[in-house]
Amino acid sequence: MLNNLILDIGNVICDWNPDGLVASAFQVPAEQQEALSVTVGNPDWLALDRGTISVEQAIERAQARTSLNPEGIARIYANLCTSLLALPNTMEAMHRAKAQGVPVYILSNMQDHAWKYLESTFDCWDACEGVVVSCEAGLIKPDPAIYQHLCEKFAVTPQSCVFVDDMAENIEAAKAFGMQGVQLTDKHAGGQLIDELIARIVAGRN
């Protein structure tokens, strides 16, 4: 029976806009493209998500890959946290889920400094039963092991879970693991989607 709602963070609970992030540090389009390539577009970004390198290491390595202003490169990593703007429609729906007894879990690729910022800044986490972020798990989506990790950590079955993520590959991986999955293609429609899933879960109990 479907019972648990699992949510990604980026473009579900908060805005994630790599182009906008890079534009906060570089103004010239050619420099923006170069900066995007050596930061967000480099495998080190996923290593940060996995928690295998520090943000200081990532900055130094990104600066060494380019002739762009090193202060601008560092600014991309520094600005990441405040660029993750809350999506209130989703956050409000998370509280409605809790009020109706629908367990909400978080499953997200997230860097340590960004997660610490969101954890201390957003007011939606008390609506959650538990959180799995990649930097703490040492695993990243769409690796099936991170879905397994969540299920084992919180003693839930894949069949009891529906996963909401903005990335198609992460949804497909969740489905292959045995979960239901819904891709959120409009980050501003998260509240509506969650309300629909809450209704499905509650109706299934009757």
GIMO-V260816 format. One record per pair of residues at least 24 apart in sequence whose ideal C-beta (glycine too) atoms are under 10 Angstrom apart, sorted by the first residue. I is the first residue (numbers start at 1). GAP is how many residues later the second one is. D is the distance in whole Angstrom. If there is no record, write none. Layout:
I_GAP_D, I_GAP_D
This chain:
1_156_10, 1_158_8, 1_159_6, 1_200_9, 1_203_6, 1_204_8, 2_100_10, 2_157_8, 2_158_6, 2_159_8, 2_160_6, 2_177_10, 2_178_7, 2_195_9, 2_198_7, 2_199_5, 2_201_10, 2_202_5, 2_203_9, 3_98_9, 3_99_8, 3_100_7, 3_153_8, 3_154_9, 3_156_9, 3_157_5, 3_158_8, 3_159_9, 3_198_6, 3_199_10, 3_201_8, 3_202_8, 4_98_8, 4_99_5, 4_100_8, 4_101_6, 4_125_8, 4_126_10, 4_146_10, 4_147_9, 4_150_8, 4_152_5, 4_153_9, 4_154_10, 4_155_10, 4_156_5, 4_157_5, 4_158_7, 4_159_9, 4_175_9, 4_197_8, 5_88_9, 5_89_8, 5_92_6, 5_93_10, 5_97_6, 5_98_7, 5_99_5, 5_100_7, 5_123_10, 5_124_10, 5_156_8, 5_157_6, 5_158_8, 5_159_7, 5_189_7, 5_192_6, 5_193_7, 5_195_10, 5_196_7, 6_97_9, 6_98_8, 6_99_5, 6_100_7, 6_101_5, 6_102_10, 6_122_10, 6_124_10, 6_126_9, 6_141_9, 6_144_7, 6_145_10, 6_148_10, 6_150_9, 6_155_5, 6_156_7, 6_157_4, 6_158_7, 6_159_9, 6_168_8, 6_173_7, 6_174_10, 6_175_9, 7_83_8, 7_86_10, 7_87_7, 7_90_9, 7_97_6, 7_98_7, 7_99_6, 7_100_7, 7_101_8, 7_117_9, 7_120_10, 7_121_8, 7_124_10, 7_155_10, 7_156_8, 7_157_5, 7_158_8, 7_177_9, 7_183_8, 7_186_10, 7_187_8, 7_190_10, 8_98_8, 8_99_6, 8_100_5, 8_101_8, 8_102_9, 8_133_8, 8_155_8, 8_156_6, 8_157_4, 8_158_6, 8_159_8, 8_162_7, 8_163_9, 8_166_10, 8_175_10, 8_176_8, 8_182_10, 9_75_8, 9_78_10, 9_81_10, 9_97_6, 9_98_9, 9_99_4, 9_100_8, 9_101_6, 9_105_9, 9_106_8, 9_109_7, 9_113_9, 9_115_10, 9_122_9, 9_124_8, 9_156_9, 9_157_10, 10_74_7, 10_98_7, 10_99_7, 10_100_8, 10_104_9, 10_155_9, 10_156_7, 10_157_9, 10_177_9, 11_73_10, 11_76_8, 11_79_10, 11_154_9, 11_155_4, 11_156_8, 11_173_7, 11_174_9, 11_175_9, 11_176_4, 11_177_10, 11_179_8, 12_75_7, 12_78_6, 12_82_10, 12_94_9, 12_96_8, 12_152_6, 12_153_7, 12_154_6, 12_172_6, 12_175_7, 12_178_5, 12_181_9, 12_182_9, 13_71_9, 13_73_7, 13_74_6, 13_75_10, 13_77_5, 13_78_6, 13_81_8, 13_93_8, 13_95_8, 13_105_8, 13_109_7, 13_111_7, 13_112_10, 13_151_10, 13_174_9, 13_177_7, 14_69_9, 14_70_4, 14_71_6, 14_72_5, 14_73_6, 14_76_8, 14_77_9, 14_94_10, 14_100_10, 14_104_7, 14_107_10, 14_108_7, 14_110_10, 14_173_9, 15_68_7, 15_69_6, 15_70_4, 15_71_8, 15_72_6, 15_172_7, 15_173_9, 16_24_10, 16_64_9, 16_67_8, 16_68_7, 16_69_9, 16_71_10, 16_94_10, 16_98_10, 16_150_8, 16_171_8, 17_66_7, 17_67_9, 17_68_9, 17_170_10, 18_27_9, 18_58_9, 18_62_10, 18_65_9, 20_59_9, 20_63_7, 20_65_10, 21_54_10, 21_55_6, 21_56_9, 21_58_6, 21_59_6, 21_61_10, 21_62_5, 21_63_9, 22_50_9, 22_51_10, 22_53_10, 22_54_6, 22_57_9, 22_61_10, 23_53_10, 23_56_10, 23_60_10, 24_48_9, 24_51_7, 24_52_7, 24_54_9, 24_55_5, 24_56_9, 24_58_9, 24_59_7, 25_43_9, 25_44_8, 25_46_8, 25_47_4, 25_48_7, 25_49_8, 25_50_4, 25_51_5, 25_52_9, 25_53_9, 25_54_7, 26_42_7, 26_43_8, 26_46_5, 26_47_9, 26_49_9, 26_50_8, 27_45_9, 28_40_10, 30_38_10, 31_35_9, 31_37_6, 31_38_8, 31_41_8, 32_36_10, 32_40_10, 34_31_9, 34_32_6, 34_33_9, 34_34_6, 34_39_10, 35_27_8, 35_31_7, 35_33_6, 35_34_9, 35_37_7, 35_38_7, 35_40_10, 35_41_6, 36_40_9, 37_25_10, 37_28_8, 37_29_8, 38_24_5, 38_25_8, 38_26_9, 38_27_4, 38_28_5, 38_30_8, 38_35_7, 38_38_9, 39_24_10, 39_26_9, 39_27_9, 39_29_10, 39_34_7, 39_35_10, 39_37_5, 39_38_7, 39_41_9, 40_36_8, 40_40_9, 45_32_10, 45_64_10, 45_66_8, 46_63_8, 46_65_10, 46_88_9, 46_94_6, 47_64_10, 47_93_9, 48_29_9, 48_32_10, 48_61_10, 48_62_9, 48_63_4, 48_64_8, 48_65_9, 48_66_9, 48_86_9, 48_87_7, 49_59_9, 49_60_4, 49_61_7, 49_62_6, 49_63_9, 49_65_9, 49_66_10, 49_84_9, 49_85_5, 49_86_6, 49_90_10, 49_91_5, 49_92_9, 50_59_8, 50_61_9, 50_84_6, 50_85_7, 50_87_9, 50_88_6, 50_89_7, 50_90_5, 50_93_9, 50_96_10, 51_59_10, 51_60_8, 51_61_6, 51_64_10, 51_82_9, 51_83_7, 51_84_4, 51_85_7, 51_86_8, 51_87_6, 51_88_9, 51_89_9, 52_83_9, 52_86_7, 52_88_10, 53_58_10, 54_57_10, 54_58_8, 54_59_9, 55_25_9, 55_56_7, 55_57_7, 55_58_5, 55_59_9, 56_57_10, 58_53_9, 77_34_9, 77_36_8, 77_37_9, 78_35_9, 80_31_7, 80_33_7, 80_34_5, 80_37_8, 81_30_9, 81_32_7, 81_33_5, 81_34_9, 81_35_8, 81_36_4, 81_37_8, 81_40_8, 82_32_10, 82_35_8, 82_39_9, 83_31_9, 84_26_9, 84_30_6, 84_31_10, 84_33_7, 84_34_6, 84_37_9, 84_38_9, 86_32_9, 86_35_8, 86_36_6, 86_37_9, 86_38_8, 87_37_10, 87_97_10, 87_100_6, 87_101_7, 87_102_10, 87_103_6, 87_104_8, 88_36_9, 88_100_10, 88_102_9, 88_103_8, 89_98_9, 89_99_6, 89_100_8, 89_101_6, 89_102_3, 89_103_7, 89_104_9, 89_105_9, 89_106_9, 90_34_8, 90_74_9, 90_94_9, 90_97_8, 90_98_9, 90_99_9, 90_100_3, 90_101_5, 90_102_9, 90_103_8, 90_104_6, 91_31_7, 91_32_7, 91_33_4, 91_34_10, 91_36_8, 91_99_9, 91_100_8, 91_103_10, 92_32_8, 92_35_9, 92_98_10, 92_99_6, 92_102_9, 92_103_10, 93_31_9, 93_34_9, 93_97_7, 93_98_4, 93_99_8, 93_100_8, 93_101_4, 93_102_6, 93_103_10, 93_104_9, 93_105_7, 94_29_10, 94_30_5, 94_31_9, 94_32_9, 94_33_4, 94_34_7, 94_96_9, 94_97_9, 94_100_7, 94_104_10, 95_28_9, 95_29_7, 95_31_8, 95_32_5, 96_31_9, 96_95_8, 96_98_8, 96_99_7, 96_102_7, 97_30_7, 97_31_9, 97_97_6, 97_98_9, 97_100_8, 97_101_5, 97_104_8, 97_105_10, 98_26_10, 98_28_8, 98_29_4, 98_30_8, 98_31_9, 98_100_10, 99_28_9, 99_99_9, 100_95_10, 100_98_6, 100_99_9, 100_101_8, 100_102_6, 101_97_10, 101_100_9, 101_101_8, 101_104_9, 102_25_10, 102_27_10, 102_92_9, 102_95_8, 102_96_5, 102_97_10, 102_98_10, 102_99_5, 102_100_7, 102_103_10, 103_24_10, 103_25_8, 103_26_4, 103_27_8, 103_51_8, 103_53_8, 103_57_9, 103_58_9, 103_98_9, 104_24_5, 104_25_6, 104_26_9, 104_27_10, 104_90_9, 104_94_10, 105_24_6, 105_25_5, 105_26_7, 105_27_7, 105_45_6, 105_46_10, 105_48_9, 105_49_6, 105_51_8, 105_56_8, 105_58_9, 106_24_7, 106_25_4, 106_26_7, 106_27_7, 106_44_9, 107_24_8, 107_25_5, 107_26_8, 107_27_9, 107_30_9, 107_34_7, 107_39_7, 107_40_7, 107_42_9, 107_43_5, 107_54_9, 107_56_7, 107_57_10, 107_58_8, 107_63_9, 107_67_8, 107_72_10, 108_24_8, 108_25_5, 108_26_7, 108_27_10, 108_32_10, 108_33_8, 108_38_10, 108_57_9, 108_62_10, 109_24_8, 109_25_4, 109_26_8, 109_28_10, 109_30_9, 109_31_5, 109_32_5, 109_33_9, 109_34_10, 109_37_9, 109_56_10, 109_58_9, 109_61_8, 110_24_6, 110_25_6, 110_26_9, 110_30_9, 111_24_6, 112_24_8, 129_25_7, 129_27_9, 130_24_5, 130_25_10, 130_26_9, 140_30_10, 141_24_7, 141_26_7, 141_28_8, 141_29_4, 141_30_10, 141_32_7, 141_33_8, 142_25_8, 142_26_10, 142_27_5, 142_28_5, 142_29_9, 142_30_7, 142_31_3, 142_32_8, 142_34_9, 142_35_9, 143_27_10, 143_30_8, 144_29_6, 144_30_9, 144_32_7, 144_33_5, 144_34_10, 145_32_10, 146_24_10, 146_27_9, 146_28_10, 146_31_9, 147_26_7, 147_27_6, 147_29_9, 147_30_4, 147_31_8, 147_32_7, 148_29_7, 148_30_10, 150_24_10, 150_27_10, 150_29_10, 151_26_8, 151_27_9, 151_28_9, 160_41_10, 162_35_6, 162_38_8, 162_39_8, 164_26_7, 164_29_6, 164_30_7, 164_33_7, 166_24_9
